[in-house]
Amino acid sequence: MAVREHFGAAGKGNGSRVFGWLFFAAAPIVCILISLTIGQYPISTKDIFRILIGRALGMEADWPALMETLLLNVRLPRIMASALIGAALSASGAAFQAIFRNPLASPYTLGVSNGAGFGAAMAVMFFGSAWSIQILATLGGVVSVVMAFILSGRARYSAIALVLAGIIVGAFFSSLISMVKFIADPYEKLPAIVFWLMGSLATVNLGSLFFATPFFLAGMVVLLAYRWKLNVLSMGDEEAASFGIDVARERVIVIFCCTILTAAAVSISGIIGWVGLVIPHLGRAIVGPDLRKLLPACISLGASYLLVIDDLCRALTSVEIPLGVVTAIVGAPIFGYFMMREKTGW
């Protein structure tokens, strides 16, 4: 109880807090509705509600079949995936920055991105199906974290040892990705591997969304349930232990949840950088460092942010821009601004 009071809110009225949380709740919903209207084939908000409500109630269709197919089978899965991936990467980044007490920590700190990238590259080269890419990418991300724990040796529960091991594992899998690209067919397999590694949601469908959604929901539910423990872990190992926290066990649970979230995201979208690094800093600038507030805020901001970025990728040019390219172009200046304003703490 003392810990919860230590991190309790102060100074703001109930009206301001309610308005703020209403904003965070509404932002992703508004972004989803706007995103559904954007594309080469315009669909009005009225038609979106007609189709969604009509299908939910089993009404007879009085709209073009092409419009329904585009909305339900193409645009809706992609937009929902974008929101889930943005929320997952942002929540994982906030949790990693807290438990590692490092403002540069991100969901990819322990080599998940490169491990998943290697698994996906192998799937593209030998199998080529979407299911194989998702499965091997997820396995690659999990294996990379397991290797980081093994490599850290007797100090495997130390934050510093895990970060150093993650750097080594990430570099190892990065070299394996380079080897796969070197031996891949330069006319068919290599372009597919390179495009996947740059990050994109162009191939997301209902099947890939159904595969990843349980991982997203399970990981985020556990992280939200661990919010107050993340607050304690961010104080340092000795302080956390003095509050009766089993630091090693709780850190492993948090890392496992973040790994599942990140691997699931990478398995359907490729490597999308800077989201899990920048959004937690933006969330702290708005609601402060209390993880009880920060995690929900990051989920909302991350989902909204990636939806906007994906809309830009789809709408700026006739040829879709890879998602990871735009997140880096936008994210790097934002993080540079936070550094200049000295707002890069955890």
N, C-alpha and C positions, 0 to 999 in steps of 0.2 A: 504493500500500500504506500509505503514511503517513496518507493521508486515512481509510482504513478503520480504522486503529488509533486515530486521533484520535477517531473516533465510536464506538469499540468499547464494549461493555457492561462494567460493573465493579460489584463489590460484592454480587452476588446469586449464590447457589449454583445449580448445574445443576438440582437438584430443583425449586426455585422457578420457574426459567425454563420447564422442561418443563410444570409444572402450569399456568402462565400461558398458554402457547400451546395447551395442550389445552383450556383454557377458551375461548379465542378461536375455536378450531376447532369446538367443540361448540355454542357459543351460537346461531349462526344455524340449525343443524340442529334444535336443540330448539325454537326459535321457529317454524320452518317447520312442524314436526309439531303443535305446539299450535295454530297458526293454521289448519291444515287442519280442525281439529275445531270451530272457532268459526263460527257463522252461524245464520241462522233455521232451517235444516235441520241438526240436529246429526248428526255422523258420529263414531263412536268411533274411537279409535286402532287397535283391532283390525281394524275394517272398512277403514280406510285402508290398512293393510299387506296385508290380503287382496286388495283391489282392485289395488294397485300391483304386488304380487308376482304375482298371478294374470294380469294383463295382460302383464307382462314375460315370463312363462313360457308364455303362450298357453293358460292353463287355461280350462275352461268356467265361465261366470259362474254363481255361486249366490247372488248378491246382487241387490237391486233395480236395475233399469236407471236409474231416476231418480238413485239414489245415485252410480252410476258417472259419469253425465253431469255431475252437479253437481260431483263431485270433479275429474274430468279436464278438463272443458271450461270450467268457471267458476272454481272455487276455486283449483286448482293454478296455472293461468296467472297469476292475479292475485297470488298469494302469491310466486311466483318473480319476477314483475316487481317487486314491492315490495322483495324482497331485493336484486335487481340494482340498482334505482334508489338505494336507500339506500347500497349499497356504492360505486356510481359517484359520487354527489354527495359522499360523505365523502372518498373518495380524491382527487377533484378539488379539494376545498376544502383538504386538507392540502398538496397540491402547489402550489396557488396561494399559500397563505400562506407557503410556503417560498421560492418564486422571487421573489415580490413583497416578501418580508420585511415583511408587513403582517398583523397579527392580525385585521383586519376583512375581509381578502380572502375571497372565496367563489367557487363555480363560476360565479356570475352577474356577477362583477366586470367582465368585458369586454362586458356587454350581451347575453349569450347568451339569458337568459330572455325579455327583451323582444323580441329578434329572433325567437326561436322563437314567442313569443306572437303576434306580428304575423302570421307565416306561418300559424299555426293559425287565427287569426281570419279571415284571407282565405279559407282552405280551407273553414271553416264557412259563410261567407257565400256563396261562389260554387259550391262543390262538395258539401260535406256528408258525404262518405264518410270512413271511418276511415283508409283508405290515403292520401287526399289530405291529411288533417290531419298524419299522421306525416311524409310527404315534405316538405310545405311548412314544417312546424315545424323539421325538421332543417336544411333549406336556410336558413331564416331565422336559426337560431342560428349557422351557419357564416358566413353573410354578415355578421352583426353583428361577428364577430371580425375578418374581413377588413377591414371598414370601420374598425375600431379601429386596425389596423396601418397602413392608408393615412392615417388622420387624424393619427397620431402623427408623420408626416413623417420627417425625417432622424433623429429620435430614436426611431424605431419599435422599437429594441431596448432602449430604456431602460424599466425597470420603472415608474418614475413617469409617464413619458409614456404608456405603455400603459394604466395605471389611469385617468389623466385622460381619455384618448380613449374608454375603455370607459364612463365616466360620461356623456360626451356622446352616444355612440351609444345607450346605454340610454335616456337621456331622449328622444332622437329617435324611437326605436321605440315608447316609451311613448305619445308624442303621436299616433303613427300608429294605435296600438291604440285610443286614445280616439276618434279620427276614425272608425275602422271601427265601433265600438260606437254612435256617434252616427247613422250612416247605415244601420245594420243594421235589419232588420225587428224591431220591438220585441216581437212576439208569438212568433216562432219562432227567429230567428237570434240575437237579443241574449241571451236566457236561456242558449242553448247556449254562446255565447262566454264569458259571465260565469262559468258553471259550470266550463268547461274551464280558465279562467285561475285559478280557486281551487284547482285540483289535485284529481284524483280518479283512482282505479284501477277505477272501476265498469265502464268499457267495455273493459278489457283482455281480449283473447282470445288464442288460440294464434297467430293470424296476426300480430297486433301484437307478440307476444313473439318470434316467429321473425324479424321485421323488425329488432328492436332488439338482440337477443342478440349477433350478431357484432360490433356496434359496442362493446357493453359489454366483451366478452371481449378484443378487440384493444386497446382503450384501457387496460384494467387490466393486461394483460400487459406492455405497453410501460412504463407507470408503475412497475410492480414491478421491471422490469429497470433502470430509471433511479434506483432508490432512493439509491444512493451518490452519484450525480451531483446529485440534489436536495439532499443534505446539503451538498455543496460550493457549490451555487448559493445556498443559504440563508446562506452566510457573507459574501456581497457580491460584486459584480462583480470588483473588483480581486483579492480573495483567490482567487476561483474561477479567474481567468485565470492566477494564479501557479502553480496546480496543473496547468496545461496544458489547461484546459477552454475550448472555444469557447463563450463565454457566450451570444452571440446565437443561434447555431444550436441549442444545447441548450434554451434558453428557448423558442424557436419550436416545437421538437418537443414539449415538455411542454405548452405552451399548445394545440397542435393536438390532442393526446390528450385533454386535459381538455375541450376544446370538443366533440369527438366524443362523449365520455361524457355531458356535460351535455345536448347537443342530443338525443341518443338518449333520455335520461331524460325530458326535457320533452316530446318528441314523443308519448309514450304516457301520460304522467301529468298533463300541465299543469305549472304552476309550483308547486313545493314548496319553500318557503323554509326557512331556518335549519338544515337538516340539514348542508349543506356548511360552515356557519360554526361550529356548536356541536360537532359530533362530533370534528373535529380537536383542539379544545381539551380535550375529554374524554379523547381518546386520549393527548395529551401529559401530562395529569395522571396517567395510569396507567402508561405505558411510557416517557415522556420524549420529547425532541425528535428523537431519532435516526430518520430517515425509513426506515431499514432495518427498524425495528420498528414505527414509527408507521403506515406505509401498510397493512401487513397488519392491524394492530389496528383502524384506521379502517374497513377493508373489513368486518371482523367486526362492529364496533360499529354501523356505519351500517346494515348489513343487518338486524341484530337490532332496532335502534331503530325503523326504519320499519315493520318487521313488527308491532311492538307498537302503534305509533301507528295503523296501518291496522286492527288488531283493535279498537282503541277506537272508531274511526270506524264500523266495521260493527256493533259490539255495544252501544254506549251508548244509542242511540235506534233506533226503528223506521225512521226516515228517515236515510239515510247522511249523515254530516257530511263536508264537503269536507276532503280530506287536508291541504291547505295551511293551512287555518284552525287545525287542531289542532297542526300542527308549529310554527306561530307562537306559539300559546298556551303550549305546553310549552317551546319553545326559548328564547323571550325571557327568562323567569325564570332558566333554567339559565345563559345567557350573562351575565345580570346578576350571578349568584352568582360566576361566574369573575372578573368585573371587580372585585367587592368583595374577593375573595381575592387579587387581583393575579396571576391565573394566565391572562393573555391574551397571553402572548408567543408567538413562533413557533419 
